[in-house]
Amino acid sequence: HVIAPTATTDSIKLLETGKAAFAILDIHDLAIADEANPTHPSLVGIMAIVQRPLAAVIAAPDVASPKALEGKTVGITGVPSDTAVLKSTVVGSGGDPAKVKTITIGFNAVADLLADRVAGATAFWNDEGVTIRSKRPGFHVFRVDDYGAPSYPELVLCATGRTVRDDPALARGVVDALVAGYDYTLANPQEAALDLEHQATGLDPSLVHTQLSGLLPAFRGPGGRVGVLDEAKLASWARWEARFGIVGHPPDVARTFDPSYAASAPPGAAR
């Protein structure tokens, strides 16, 4: 049974209340949850869904670089990581984020950019970045890891510490199944896209194709493996997370993640 959360933080609530055994979390939400409960962490990341950040700053055609956003207004959703992504991207371009004005626009990046209400907006390159270019070519998509951020896994499969401790076989089975599914998608992207369109009605097939094509390389980790959690990259992410103010101190990677499940998943099971 799959529950679609109404907000990103709802996944944490579903896990902590026992209404869901597993959930896909934004890695920044996992860091915030870890900081809120540092002594007895309730959530553990056990598989990377993607191997790089999806966060980006989308900018109008006349904004040639993140630095060029100085003196302009950028829309943010209000999610804590947005400010960090914007600051990191501007700094990585040699700019001063203090000179960039921000306004909270929720998840209306595409509409507000097309209406020229903002010069830039934080969003996901694989979602809003694809959508806006399909509507009007010329917009720039500045990916955060192209401007100095570490290549962290944006989305992580998580479970409660209790589930991992009390039912490791269940956790292993879920990870193995997901790895097999993503391996199948990498080997058969057109069939996987059709499967998605059949399961989620109302999707635009052309957008699904473009989005999936862009995402395929992001599914592969070190050695081409799917789902693996790279501890060195996570350590770099933890320092970045604190440097740009998402959390007050670097998350404890060893406590917050358990790489063993994805590392031992049979590779290429669906090929």
Contacts in CASP RR format, 6 or more apart in sequence:
PFRMAT RR
TARGET T0000
AUTHOR 0000-0000-0000
METHOD contacts of the structure
MODEL  1
HVIAPTATTDSIKLLETGKAAFAILDIHDLAIADEANPTHPSLVGIMAIV
QRPLAAVIAAPDVASPKALEGKTVGITGVPSDTAVLKSTVVGSGGDPAKV
KTITIGFNAVADLLADRVAGATAFWNDEGVTIRSKRPGFHVFRVDDYGAP
SYPELVLCATGRTVRDDPALARGVVDALVAGYDYTLANPQEAALDLEHQA
TGLDPSLVHTQLSGLLPAFRGPGGRVGVLDEAKLASWARWEARFGIVGHP
PDVARTFDPSYAASAPPGAAR
3 14 0 8 1.000
3 19 0 8 1.000
3 20 0 8 1.000
5 11 0 8 1.000
5 14 0 8 1.000
5 23 0 8 1.000
8 25 0 8 1.000
8 26 0 8 1.000
8 29 0 8 1.000
8 79 0 8 1.000
9 29 0 8 1.000
11 20 0 8 1.000
11 23 0 8 1.000
11 24 0 8 1.000
11 25 0 8 1.000
11 29 0 8 1.000
11 158 0 8 1.000
12 23 0 8 1.000
12 25 0 8 1.000
12 29 0 8 1.000
12 33 0 8 1.000
12 43 0 8 1.000
13 19 0 8 1.000
14 20 0 8 1.000
14 23 0 8 1.000
15 21 0 8 1.000
15 22 0 8 1.000
15 23 0 8 1.000
15 42 0 8 1.000
15 43 0 8 1.000
15 158 0 8 1.000
15 159 0 8 1.000
15 160 0 8 1.000
16 42 0 8 1.000
16 43 0 8 1.000
16 160 0 8 1.000
18 160 0 8 1.000
21 159 0 8 1.000
21 160 0 8 1.000
21 163 0 8 1.000
21 170 0 8 1.000
21 174 0 8 1.000
22 157 0 8 1.000
22 158 0 8 1.000
22 159 0 8 1.000
22 163 0 8 1.000
22 171 0 8 1.000
22 174 0 8 1.000
23 157 0 8 1.000
23 158 0 8 1.000
23 159 0 8 1.000
24 49 0 8 1.000
24 155 0 8 1.000
24 156 0 8 1.000
24 157 0 8 1.000
24 158 0 8 1.000
25 43 0 8 1.000
25 45 0 8 1.000
25 155 0 8 1.000
25 156 0 8 1.000
25 158 0 8 1.000
26 81 0 8 1.000
26 154 0 8 1.000
26 155 0 8 1.000
26 156 0 8 1.000
27 152 0 8 1.000
27 153 0 8 1.000
27 154 0 8 1.000
27 155 0 8 1.000
27 156 0 8 1.000
27 237 0 8 1.000
28 79 0 8 1.000
28 80 0 8 1.000
28 81 0 8 1.000
28 84 0 8 1.000
28 241 0 8 1.000
28 246 0 8 1.000
30 43 0 8 1.000
30 45 0 8 1.000
30 156 0 8 1.000
30 158 0 8 1.000
30 251 0 8 1.000
30 256 0 8 1.000
31 238 0 8 1.000
31 241 0 8 1.000
31 246 0 8 1.000
31 247 0 8 1.000
31 251 0 8 1.000
31 256 0 8 1.000
32 80 0 8 1.000
32 246 0 8 1.000
32 247 0 8 1.000
33 41 0 8 1.000
33 42 0 8 1.000
33 43 0 8 1.000
34 41 0 8 1.000
34 43 0 8 1.000
34 247 0 8 1.000
34 251 0 8 1.000
34 252 0 8 1.000
34 255 0 8 1.000
34 256 0 8 1.000
35 247 0 8 1.000
35 248 0 8 1.000
35 249 0 8 1.000
35 251 0 8 1.000
38 252 0 8 1.000
41 161 0 8 1.000
41 255 0 8 1.000
41 256 0 8 1.000
42 160 0 8 1.000
42 161 0 8 1.000
42 162 0 8 1.000
43 158 0 8 1.000
43 159 0 8 1.000
43 160 0 8 1.000
43 161 0 8 1.000
43 256 0 8 1.000
44 158 0 8 1.000
44 159 0 8 1.000
44 160 0 8 1.000
44 161 0 8 1.000
44 164 0 8 1.000
44 256 0 8 1.000
44 257 0 8 1.000
44 258 0 8 1.000
45 156 0 8 1.000
45 157 0 8 1.000
45 158 0 8 1.000
45 159 0 8 1.000
45 229 0 8 1.000
45 256 0 8 1.000
45 257 0 8 1.000
45 258 0 8 1.000
46 156 0 8 1.000
46 157 0 8 1.000
46 158 0 8 1.000
46 159 0 8 1.000
46 164 0 8 1.000
46 171 0 8 1.000
46 175 0 8 1.000
46 229 0 8 1.000
46 257 0 8 1.000
46 258 0 8 1.000
46 261 0 8 1.000
46 262 0 8 1.000
47 156 0 8 1.000
47 157 0 8 1.000
47 175 0 8 1.000
47 178 0 8 1.000
47 179 0 8 1.000
47 227 0 8 1.000
47 229 0 8 1.000
47 261 0 8 1.000
47 262 0 8 1.000
48 153 0 8 1.000
48 155 0 8 1.000
48 156 0 8 1.000
48 157 0 8 1.000
48 221 0 8 1.000
48 227 0 8 1.000
48 228 0 8 1.000
48 229 0 8 1.000
48 230 0 8 1.000
48 262 0 8 1.000
49 153 0 8 1.000
49 154 0 8 1.000
49 155 0 8 1.000
49 156 0 8 1.000
49 157 0 8 1.000
49 178 0 8 1.000
49 227 0 8 1.000
50 153 0 8 1.000
50 154 0 8 1.000
50 155 0 8 1.000
50 215 0 8 1.000
50 218 0 8 1.000
50 219 0 8 1.000
51 151 0 8 1.000
51 153 0 8 1.000
51 218 0 8 1.000
51 219 0 8 1.000
51 220 0 8 1.000
51 221 0 8 1.000
51 227 0 8 1.000
51 228 0 8 1.000
51 230 0 8 1.000
52 145 0 8 1.000
52 151 0 8 1.000
52 152 0 8 1.000
52 153 0 8 1.000
52 154 0 8 1.000
52 218 0 8 1.000
53 85 0 8 1.000
53 143 0 8 1.000
53 144 0 8 1.000
53 145 0 8 1.000
53 149 0 8 1.000
53 151 0 8 1.000
53 152 0 8 1.000
53 154 0 8 1.000
54 124 0 8 1.000
54 125 0 8 1.000
54 126 0 8 1.000
54 127 0 8 1.000
54 154 0 8 1.000
54 155 0 8 1.000
54 218 0 8 1.000
55 81 0 8 1.000
55 85 0 8 1.000
55 122 0 8 1.000
55 123 0 8 1.000
55 124 0 8 1.000
55 125 0 8 1.000
55 143 0 8 1.000
55 144 0 8 1.000
55 154 0 8 1.000
56 85 0 8 1.000
56 89 0 8 1.000
56 122 0 8 1.000
56 123 0 8 1.000
56 124 0 8 1.000
56 125 0 8 1.000
56 129 0 8 1.000
56 141 0 8 1.000
56 142 0 8 1.000
56 143 0 8 1.000
56 144 0 8 1.000
57 66 0 8 1.000
57 69 0 8 1.000
57 74 0 8 1.000
57 85 0 8 1.000
57 86 0 8 1.000
57 89 0 8 1.000
57 90 0 8 1.000
57 120 0 8 1.000
57 121 0 8 1.000
57 122 0 8 1.000
57 123 0 8 1.000
57 141 0 8 1.000
57 142 0 8 1.000
57 144 0 8 1.000
58 109 0 8 1.000
58 113 0 8 1.000
58 120 0 8 1.000
58 121 0 8 1.000
58 122 0 8 1.000
58 123 0 8 1.000
58 125 0 8 1.000
58 128 0 8 1.000
58 129 0 8 1.000
58 132 0 8 1.000
58 139 0 8 1.000
58 140 0 8 1.000
58 141 0 8 1.000
58 142 0 8 1.000
59 66 0 8 1.000
59 68 0 8 1.000
59 69 0 8 1.000
59 119 0 8 1.000
59 120 0 8 1.000
59 139 0 8 1.000
59 140 0 8 1.000
59 141 0 8 1.000
59 142 0 8 1.000
60 113 0 8 1.000
60 116 0 8 1.000
60 119 0 8 1.000
60 120 0 8 1.000
60 139 0 8 1.000
60 140 0 8 1.000
61 138 0 8 1.000
61 139 0 8 1.000
61 140 0 8 1.000
63 69 0 8 1.000
63 72 0 8 1.000
63 119 0 8 1.000
63 120 0 8 1.000
63 140 0 8 1.000
64 140 0 8 1.000
65 93 0 8 1.000
65 142 0 8 1.000
66 89 0 8 1.000
66 90 0 8 1.000
66 92 0 8 1.000
66 93 0 8 1.000
66 94 0 8 1.000
66 95 0 8 1.000
66 142 0 8 1.000
66 147 0 8 1.000
67 90 0 8 1.000
67 93 0 8 1.000
67 94 0 8 1.000
67 95 0 8 1.000
69 90 0 8 1.000
69 100 0 8 1.000
69 119 0 8 1.000
69 120 0 8 1.000
70 90 0 8 1.000
70 95 0 8 1.000
70 96 0 8 1.000
70 99 0 8 1.000
70 100 0 8 1.000
71 99 0 8 1.000
71 100 0 8 1.000
71 101 0 8 1.000
72 100 0 8 1.000
72 101 0 8 1.000
72 119 0 8 1.000
72 120 0 8 1.000
73 101 0 8 1.000
73 102 0 8 1.000
73 103 0 8 1.000
73 118 0 8 1.000
73 119 0 8 1.000
73 120 0 8 1.000
74 86 0 8 1.000
74 100 0 8 1.000
74 101 0 8 1.000
74 102 0 8 1.000
74 103 0 8 1.000
74 118 0 8 1.000
74 119 0 8 1.000
74 120 0 8 1.000
74 121 0 8 1.000
74 122 0 8 1.000
75 102 0 8 1.000
75 103 0 8 1.000
75 104 0 8 1.000
75 105 0 8 1.000
75 109 0 8 1.000
75 112 0 8 1.000
75 118 0 8 1.000
75 120 0 8 1.000
75 121 0 8 1.000
75 122 0 8 1.000
76 82 0 8 1.000
76 83 0 8 1.000
76 86 0 8 1.000
76 102 0 8 1.000
76 103 0 8 1.000
76 104 0 8 1.000
76 105 0 8 1.000
76 106 0 8 1.000
76 121 0 8 1.000
76 122 0 8 1.000
77 104 0 8 1.000
77 105 0 8 1.000
77 106 0 8 1.000
77 107 0 8 1.000
77 109 0 8 1.000
77 122 0 8 1.000
78 104 0 8 1.000
78 106 0 8 1.000
80 246 0 8 1.000
81 246 0 8 1.000
82 122 0 8 1.000
83 102 0 8 1.000
83 244 0 8 1.000
83 245 0 8 1.000
84 241 0 8 1.000
84 244 0 8 1.000
84 245 0 8 1.000
84 246 0 8 1.000
85 122 0 8 1.000
85 144 0 8 1.000
85 149 0 8 1.000
86 97 0 8 1.000
86 100 0 8 1.000
86 102 0 8 1.000
86 122 0 8 1.000
87 97 0 8 1.000
87 244 0 8 1.000
88 144 0 8 1.000
88 147 0 8 1.000
88 148 0 8 1.000
88 149 0 8 1.000
88 240 0 8 1.000
88 244 0 8 1.000
89 142 0 8 1.000
89 144 0 8 1.000
89 147 0 8 1.000
89 149 0 8 1.000
90 96 0 8 1.000
90 97 0 8 1.000
90 100 0 8 1.000
90 147 0 8 1.000
91 97 0 8 1.000
91 147 0 8 1.000
92 147 0 8 1.000
92 148 0 8 1.000
93 142 0 8 1.000
93 147 0 8 1.000
103 118 0 8 1.000
105 112 0 8 1.000
105 117 0 8 1.000
105 118 0 8 1.000
105 121 0 8 1.000
109 120 0 8 1.000
109 121 0 8 1.000
109 122 0 8 1.000
109 123 0 8 1.000
109 128 0 8 1.000
109 132 0 8 1.000
110 123 0 8 1.000
110 128 0 8 1.000
110 129 0 8 1.000
110 131 0 8 1.000
110 132 0 8 1.000
110 135 0 8 1.000
112 118 0 8 1.000
112 121 0 8 1.000
113 120 0 8 1.000
113 121 0 8 1.000
113 132 0 8 1.000
113 139 0 8 1.000
114 132 0 8 1.000
114 135 0 8 1.000
114 136 0 8 1.000
121 128 0 8 1.000
123 129 0 8 1.000
125 141 0 8 1.000
125 143 0 8 1.000
126 211 0 8 1.000
126 214 0 8 1.000
126 215 0 8 1.000
126 218 0 8 1.000
127 211 0 8 1.000
129 139 0 8 1.000
129 141 0 8 1.000
130 207 0 8 1.000
130 210 0 8 1.000
130 211 0 8 1.000
130 214 0 8 1.000
131 207 0 8 1.000
132 139 0 8 1.000
133 139 0 8 1.000
133 141 0 8 1.000
134 206 0 8 1.000
134 207 0 8 1.000
134 210 0 8 1.000
145 151 0 8 1.000
145 152 0 8 1.000
149 240 0 8 1.000
150 233 0 8 1.000
150 236 0 8 1.000
150 237 0 8 1.000
150 240 0 8 1.000
151 233 0 8 1.000
152 233 0 8 1.000
152 234 0 8 1.000
152 236 0 8 1.000
152 237 0 8 1.000
152 240 0 8 1.000
153 229 0 8 1.000
153 233 0 8 1.000
153 234 0 8 1.000
156 229 0 8 1.000
156 257 0 8 1.000
157 174 0 8 1.000
157 175 0 8 1.000
157 178 0 8 1.000
159 171 0 8 1.000
163 170 0 8 1.000
163 171 0 8 1.000
164 171 0 8 1.000
164 258 0 8 1.000
171 261 0 8 1.000
172 261 0 8 1.000
172 264 0 8 1.000
172 265 0 8 1.000
175 227 0 8 1.000
175 261 0 8 1.000
175 262 0 8 1.000
175 265 0 8 1.000
176 265 0 8 1.000
176 266 0 8 1.000
176 269 0 8 1.000
178 227 0 8 1.000
179 226 0 8 1.000
179 227 0 8 1.000
179 262 0 8 1.000
179 265 0 8 1.000
179 266 0 8 1.000
179 267 0 8 1.000
179 268 0 8 1.000
179 269 0 8 1.000
180 266 0 8 1.000
180 268 0 8 1.000
180 269 0 8 1.000
180 270 0 8 1.000
181 270 0 8 1.000
182 219 0 8 1.000
182 226 0 8 1.000
182 227 0 8 1.000
183 226 0 8 1.000
183 267 0 8 1.000
183 268 0 8 1.000
183 269 0 8 1.000
183 270 0 8 1.000
183 271 0 8 1.000
184 191 0 8 1.000
184 192 0 8 1.000
184 270 0 8 1.000
184 271 0 8 1.000
185 192 0 8 1.000
185 212 0 8 1.000
185 216 0 8 1.000
185 219 0 8 1.000
186 216 0 8 1.000
186 219 0 8 1.000
186 220 0 8 1.000
186 226 0 8 1.000
187 270 0 8 1.000
187 271 0 8 1.000
189 212 0 8 1.000
189 213 0 8 1.000
189 216 0 8 1.000
190 209 0 8 1.000
192 212 0 8 1.000
193 205 0 8 1.000
193 208 0 8 1.000
193 209 0 8 1.000
193 212 0 8 1.000
196 203 0 8 1.000
196 208 0 8 1.000
196 212 0 8 1.000
197 203 0 8 1.000
197 205 0 8 1.000
197 208 0 8 1.000
219 226 0 8 1.000
219 227 0 8 1.000
220 226 0 8 1.000
221 227 0 8 1.000
221 228 0 8 1.000
221 230 0 8 1.000
222 228 0 8 1.000
222 230 0 8 1.000
225 262 0 8 1.000
225 267 0 8 1.000
226 262 0 8 1.000
226 265 0 8 1.000
226 267 0 8 1.000
226 268 0 8 1.000
227 262 0 8 1.000
227 265 0 8 1.000
228 259 0 8 1.000
228 262 0 8 1.000
228 263 0 8 1.000
229 257 0 8 1.000
229 258 0 8 1.000
229 259 0 8 1.000
229 262 0 8 1.000
229 263 0 8 1.000
230 259 0 8 1.000
231 253 0 8 1.000
231 254 0 8 1.000
231 257 0 8 1.000
231 259 0 8 1.000
234 253 0 8 1.000
234 257 0 8 1.000
235 253 0 8 1.000
238 250 0 8 1.000
238 251 0 8 1.000
238 252 0 8 1.000
238 253 0 8 1.000
239 250 0 8 1.000
241 247 0 8 1.000
241 250 0 8 1.000
241 251 0 8 1.000
242 248 0 8 1.000
242 249 0 8 1.000
242 250 0 8 1.000
END
